[in-house]
Amino acid sequence: RVSGVFHPLIFSRPTSFSLPVSFSPTLSLSPPPLSFSADGNYLLSCGSDKSLKLWSVSRGTLLKTYSGHGYEVLDADGSYDNSQLCSCSSDKTVILWDVATGQVTRKLRGHAGKVNCVQFNEEATVILSGSIDGTVRCWDTRSRKFDPIQILDEAQDGVSSLKVSEHELLTGSVDGRVRRYDLRMGQLHVDFINSPITCVCFSADGQCTLTSSLDSTVRLLDKSTGEMLGEYTGHKMKGYKLDCCLSSKDTHVLSCSEDGHVYCWDLVEGSLMLKLPVGKAVVQSLSFHPSETRLLTAMEGRVQVWGAEPEETEEDVVVVQQEKA
């Protein structure tokens, strides 16, 4: 574990979830997705058609399409109040969108290669973007200037994933390192995983970080010390940039897999609790609903929202017995 110092930047705060024994599909869409909105009422999807799409979760309908990128859209995020979207692309740009009008508010250039990941801070005053060029760039959404207000260039290879939580920024890189920036104190902490990182995230309680890497392992680390608290294996992740996440109450760890399943482990025991069969192709992305027992998965242009199967009550059992009688 390595620590260092960099020039500080001040940020604010973001959001938080429980897991059933089984899921059943409640909604299918296409194309490949990203995530639920902050309130869970909408979901964002993006892909090779150069567009970003906003869907209604309850109705399963397409609400709006946002077009403006020149190549495949790789990531997107929504603001806390659902008024703005930001997206990034293989065209090396980051775009800020007005949700209602579908218009491009600003197009931000500066990355030297494709931009893999993007996220707002909680107040949507800053966009953070991570690129194959090895940098994270911070953009002021309110400024008339189009230059980044800060560039973090510590990664030795492409930045594959980033997450913002309060005053901290977590990044994962192909160089096998997880970097946590304390933006308030101007400190940098580095944990070496020794395998290219595909996804990083914070735990809901803010005490741990979760990382997935191309050695087919998901790791839970103590945020402060870097101590490894858990390893989760069994899935396949060898050649794709796939997601992992925690349930909102930090009780379960979930990961995509190249074998067409989503794997779910008990966080404390490390035991596999659920192997969800999504399809025959690679499960590319997943996201938990912020307040309900719903899971979003995507593979080969197909998005599915999974809901917890209702538990059988005593009344149901009585009805079944009466019908049999």
C-alpha positions in Angstrom: 0.0 0.0 0.0 1.3 3.4 -1.0 0.2 6.8 0.2 1.0 10.2 -1.3 -0.1 13.8 -1.6 -1.7 15.8 -4.4 -3.5 19.1 -4.8 -6.9 18.9 -3.1 -10.3 19.5 -4.6 -13.5 19.8 -2.6 -16.6 17.7 -3.3 -19.9 16.7 -1.7 -22.1 13.5 -1.2 -24.0 10.5 -3.1 -26.5 7.4 -2.4 -27.4 3.6 -1.2 -29.7 -1.5 -0.8 -31.0 -6.0 0.5 -31.0 -9.1 -1.5 -33.5 -11.9 -2.0 -32.8 -15.6 -2.5 -34.0 -15.6 -6.1 -34.9 -13.2 -8.9 -37.3 -13.4 -11.8 -37.3 -11.1 -14.9 -39.8 -8.3 -14.8 -38.8 -6.2 -17.8 -36.7 -6.7 -21.0 -35.2 -3.9 -23.2 -32.4 -3.4 -25.6 -29.6 -2.0 -25.9 -26.8 -2.6 -23.2 -27.2 -0.4 -20.1 -25.7 1.5 -17.4 -27.6 2.0 -14.3 -30.7 3.1 -12.4 -31.2 6.8 -11.9 -30.6 8.2 -8.4 -34.3 7.7 -7.5 -34.6 4.4 -9.2 -37.5 5.5 -11.5 -35.4 5.6 -14.7 -32.5 3.7 -16.2 -29.8 4.8 -18.6 -28.5 2.7 -21.5 -25.9 3.4 -24.1 -23.9 1.5 -26.7 -22.5 1.2 -30.2 -25.3 3.2 -31.9 -23.6 6.4 -30.6 -26.6 7.3 -28.5 -27.7 7.4 -24.9 -31.3 6.3 -24.0 -33.5 7.1 -21.0 -36.1 4.5 -20.0 -39.0 4.4 -17.6 -38.5 1.4 -15.3 -42.2 1.0 -14.3 -43.5 1.1 -17.9 -40.5 -0.3 -19.7 -40.8 2.5 -22.3 -38.2 4.6 -24.0 -38.6 8.2 -22.9 -35.8 9.9 -24.9 -32.8 9.4 -27.0 -29.7 11.6 -26.8 -27.5 11.8 -29.9 -24.3 13.8 -30.2 -21.3 11.4 -29.8 -19.3 10.4 -32.9 -18.5 6.8 -31.7 -19.7 4.2 -29.2 -21.0 5.6 -25.9 -19.2 3.8 -23.0 -20.6 5.3 -19.8 -23.2 7.8 -18.5 -24.5 9.2 -15.2 -27.5 11.2 -14.1 -27.6 14.1 -11.7 -29.3 13.8 -8.3 -32.4 15.8 -9.5 -32.6 14.0 -12.9 -32.2 17.3 -14.8 -28.8 16.6 -16.3 -27.0 13.7 -17.8 -23.3 13.2 -18.6 -21.8 10.7 -21.0 -18.5 9.6 -22.4 -17.4 7.9 -25.6 -14.7 6.3 -27.7 -14.7 9.7 -29.5 -12.6 11.1 -26.6 -15.3 13.5 -25.5 -17.5 14.0 -22.4 -21.0 15.5 -23.0 -23.3 17.3 -20.6 -27.0 17.0 -21.6 -30.2 18.7 -20.6 -32.6 15.9 -19.8 -35.8 17.7 -20.8 -34.8 19.1 -24.1 -32.3 16.4 -25.1 -29.8 19.1 -26.1 -26.1 19.1 -25.6 -25.3 21.7 -22.9 -21.5 21.4 -23.5 -19.1 19.0 -25.2 -15.8 18.6 -23.2 -12.6 17.7 -25.0 -9.1 17.1 -23.6 -8.7 13.4 -23.2 -6.1 11.8 -25.6 -8.0 8.5 -26.0 -11.4 6.9 -25.5 -13.1 7.9 -22.2 -14.1 4.7 -20.2 -16.1 6.1 -17.3 -17.8 9.2 -16.1 -19.7 10.4 -13.0 -21.2 13.5 -11.4 -20.4 14.6 -7.9 -23.5 14.7 -5.7 -24.4 18.3 -6.5 -23.7 17.8 -10.2 -21.3 20.7 -10.1 -18.4 18.6 -11.3 -18.0 15.8 -13.8 -15.2 13.3 -13.4 -14.0 11.3 -16.4 -11.5 8.5 -16.6 -9.8 7.6 -19.9 -7.6 5.1 -21.6 -5.0 7.9 -21.6 -4.4 7.2 -17.9 -5.9 10.4 -16.6 -9.0 11.5 -14.6 -10.2 14.9 -15.6 -12.5 17.1 -13.4 -14.8 19.5 -15.3 -16.8 22.3 -13.7 -20.3 22.1 -15.1 -21.1 25.8 -14.2 -18.0 27.4 -15.7 -17.9 29.0 -19.1 -14.4 27.6 -19.6 -14.1 24.2 -21.3 -10.8 23.2 -19.7 -10.7 20.8 -16.8 -10.2 22.3 -13.4 -8.0 19.4 -12.3 -6.1 16.5 -14.0 -5.1 13.4 -12.0 -2.4 11.6 -13.9 -1.0 9.1 -11.4 -2.2 6.0 -13.3 0.4 4.2 -15.4 -2.2 2.7 -17.8 -5.8 3.4 -18.7 -8.4 4.3 -16.1 -11.2 1.7 -16.4 -13.6 2.7 -13.5 -14.2 5.5 -11.0 -16.6 6.3 -8.2 -17.2 9.4 -6.1 -18.3 9.4 -2.5 -18.5 12.6 -0.5 -14.9 14.0 -0.6 -13.3 10.8 -1.9 -12.6 9.6 -5.4 -11.9 5.9 -6.1 -10.3 4.8 -9.4 -9.3 1.5 -10.9 -6.7 1.1 -13.6 -5.4 -1.4 -16.1 -2.1 -1.0 -14.2 -3.6 -3.2 -11.5 -3.9 -0.4 -8.9 -6.8 1.0 -7.0 -6.3 4.6 -6.1 -8.3 6.5 -3.5 -8.0 10.3 -3.5 -9.0 12.2 -0.4 -10.0 15.3 -2.2 -10.4 17.3 1.0 -7.0 16.5 2.5 -5.1 16.2 -0.8 -3.9 12.7 -0.1 -3.5 9.7 -2.4 -3.7 6.0 -1.2 -2.8 3.2 -3.6 -3.5 -0.6 -3.3 -1.9 -3.0 -5.7 -4.1 -5.8 -7.0 -1.6 -7.3 -9.5 -4.3 -7.7 -12.2 -6.1 -5.2 -14.5 -9.0 -3.6 -12.7 -12.4 -3.7 -14.4 -14.7 -2.0 -11.7 -14.4 -0.3 -8.4 -17.0 0.9 -5.9 -17.4 2.0 -2.3 -19.5 0.1 0.3 -22.6 1.9 1.5 -21.1 2.4 5.0 -18.1 4.0 3.5 -15.6 1.7 5.3 -14.7 -0.6 2.4 -14.0 -0.7 -1.3 -14.9 -3.4 -3.8 -12.8 -4.2 -6.9 -13.2 -6.7 -9.7 -10.2 -7.7 -11.9 -9.3 -9.9 -14.8 -8.0 -12.7 -12.6 -11.7 -13.6 -12.1 -11.7 -12.4 -8.5 -13.7 -9.7 -6.7 -11.9 -8.3 -3.6 -13.2 -6.5 -0.6 -10.7 -4.1 1.0 -10.6 -2.1 4.2 -10.6 1.5 2.9 -8.3 2.9 5.6 -5.7 0.1 5.8 -5.9 -1.7 2.5 -6.3 -5.0 4.3 -8.1 -7.6 2.2 -11.3 -8.6 4.0 -12.8 -11.0 1.5 -12.2 -12.7 -1.9 -15.0 -13.9 -4.1 -14.4 -16.3 -6.9 -16.3 -18.8 -9.1 -17.3 -16.5 -11.9 -15.3 -15.9 -15.1 -13.7 -12.6 -15.9 -10.7 -12.9 -18.2 -11.1 -10.6 -21.2 -14.0 -8.2 -20.6 -14.6 -5.1 -18.6 -17.4 -6.3 -16.4 -19.2 -4.7 -13.4 -19.4 -5.7 -9.7 -21.4 -4.1 -6.9 -22.6 -4.4 -3.3 -26.1 -4.5 -2.1 -27.1 -1.3 -0.4 -27.0 -2.7 3.1 -23.5 -4.3 2.4 -24.8 -7.8 2.9 -24.0 -9.2 -0.5 -21.4 -8.9 -3.3 -22.5 -9.3 -6.9 -20.5 -9.7 -10.1 -21.1 -10.1 -13.8 -19.6 -13.1 -15.5 -18.5 -14.2 -19.0 -20.5 -17.5 -18.5 -23.9 -15.8 -18.8 -24.6 -15.6 -15.0 -24.6 -13.0 -12.2 -22.9 -14.4 -9.1 -24.0 -13.3 -5.7 -22.0 -14.0 -2.5 -22.6 -13.5 1.2 -20.3 -10.6 2.1 -19.1 -12.0 5.4 -19.1 -15.7 4.8 -17.9 -15.5 1.2 -20.2 -18.3 0.2 -22.1 -18.3 -3.1 -25.7 -17.5 -2.4 -27.1 -17.2 -5.9 -26.0 -18.0 -9.5 -28.5 -16.1 -11.6 -28.8 -17.4 -15.2 -29.2 -14.3 -17.3 -28.5 -15.9 -20.8 -25.9 -17.6 -22.9 -23.6 -14.6 -23.6 -21.4 -12.4 -21.4 -23.3 -10.5 -18.8 -21.7 -7.0 -19.4 -23.3 -4.8 -16.7 -25.3 -4.8 -13.6 -26.8 -2.3 -11.1 -28.9 -2.5 -8.0 -32.0 -0.4 -7.5 -31.4 2.2 -4.8 -34.5 1.4 -2.7 -36.2 -1.7 -4.0 -35.2 -5.4 -4.5 -34.5 -5.0 -8.2 -31.5 -5.9 -10.3 -30.5 -4.5 -13.7 -28.5 -6.7 -16.0 -27.3 -6.4 -19.6 -25.9 -8.7 -22.2 -25.6 -8.4 -26.0 -28.0 -5.5 -26.4 -30.6 -6.9 -24.0 -31.4 -5.2 -20.7 -33.4 -7.0 -18.1 -34.8 -5.7 -14.8 -35.1 -8.6 -12.3 -37.5 -8.5 -9.3 -37.5 -10.6 -6.1 -39.8 -13.6 -6.4 -42.7 -13.2 -3.9 -42.4 -15.4 -0.9 -45.1 -18.0 -0.3 -47.3 -17.0 2.7 -49.3 -19.3 5.0 -52.5 -18.1 3.2 -51.1 -19.2 -0.1 -50.3 -22.6 1.3 -53.9 -23.0 2.7 -55.3 -22.0 -0.7 -53.2 -24.6 -2.5 -54.2 -27.3 -0.1 -57.8 -26.4 -0.5 -57.6 -26.6 -4.2 -55.9 -30.0 -4.1 -58.7 -31.2 -1.7 
